[in-house]
């Protein structure tokens, strides 16, 4: 399948299985909290989910409760910047209707502090190849966080045998699904 065909296929799957998303999201969050890399990481990059992505809200709140420093991506034109998450009371709607922190930008000079980064995607394969939504935000961003353990997060039907990729694509280090 081409990238375009695969995105269409995944969108169809999402539409037919969306009723299961809340249950699957809760289980994905529980599994992530059991990972040693989660437990030892002090600075984590999460994301505020779109309606068709695994919802990490419980993970975001649990991270704050146990003293982790939580960062969320913010879309700025064609780029991703990071801002600290301080709770839903400090969020505002940003690009594409995605909630994002209202605070100051986390400086790129401190990206080496990020130990774990949870990365959304349309599809992943077991080798860590990722298919995004087609705008290249994470393709441009991932090279900046080479030291972080990058964990792709997806629903079961999004983990495939093979995802089309190119030589410049940066794979994730692991994939979390059910």
PyMOL commands that set and color helices and strands:
alter all, ss='L'
color gray80, all
select helices_A, chain A and resi 3-34+36-40+57-65+88-90+95-97+108-113+137-145+156-158
alter helices_A, ss='H'
color red, helices_A
select strands_A, chain A and resi 43-46+69-76+79-84+91-93+99-101+116-120+123-125+130-131+149-153+159-160+174-176
alter strands_A, ss='S'
color yellow, strands_A
deselect
rebuild
show_as cartoon
